[in-house]
Amino acid sequence: MAHDVSVSCPSCGVAIAEINAHTRSVACAHCSNWVYLGSNGWEAAGLFEHAMDAPSMLQLGKRGKLNDRDFVVRGRVRLSYAEGFWDEWWLEFDDQDHQWLEEDDGVYRLHVTINAEPEVETINAATVGGNVMIDGESWFVSERIDAQVAGVEGSLPVAIVPSERVVCIDVMGKGLKMSIECGDNDIHITRSRVIRGAQVVWK
């Protein structure tokens, strides 16, 4: 949804449209610089030649309906690692909710953000079979991937920059499974569920 904030590109000075309450990084439509919200306000991360060449049912700006809820695709980040890559799409729903939709080898997972306080030191040091601390409780690490930001487009709710290193881990505990992504400026924790492509109706 629209958010009454005036943001000018720190690189070219032109006003950036499509800024909302959740935006933390965005591509400037005028000069193509990637801009993010840093500790000193909006900063330019420079131009980034990314390859977003894999076919997908998702496209920036595309509108659809998922479980009877209308949404628009606002942004995408591509994460690469030793064995390949996956895409994470930022969906803005008409009810003002926002969620990530992960796309990996034709499998789609819808992520819901969990409000929790992870201990950054335990996440960066996490190993499979070890534990991390979240809200003062121990969670078992079932998977860890050290990834890098290989592509960005549109607008995103995280202050992410090209080539940034991201630690991605899956944890288990209390009969639950959660995913954690830890970058230089942001950490977010989510729970996900698989959705079928047929569940999405495109407009």
Buried (B, 14 or more C-beta within 10 A) or exposed (E): EEEEEEBEBBBBEEEBEBBBEBBBBBBBEBBBBBBBBBEEEBBBBEBBEBEBEEEBEBEBEBEBBBEEEBBBBBBBBBBBBEEEBBBBBBBBBEEEEBBBBBBEEEEBBBBEBBEBEBBEEBBEEBEEEBBBBBEEEEBBBEEBBEBBBBBBBBBBBBBBBBEBEBBBBBBEBEEEBBBBBBBEBBBBBBBBEEBEEEEBEEE
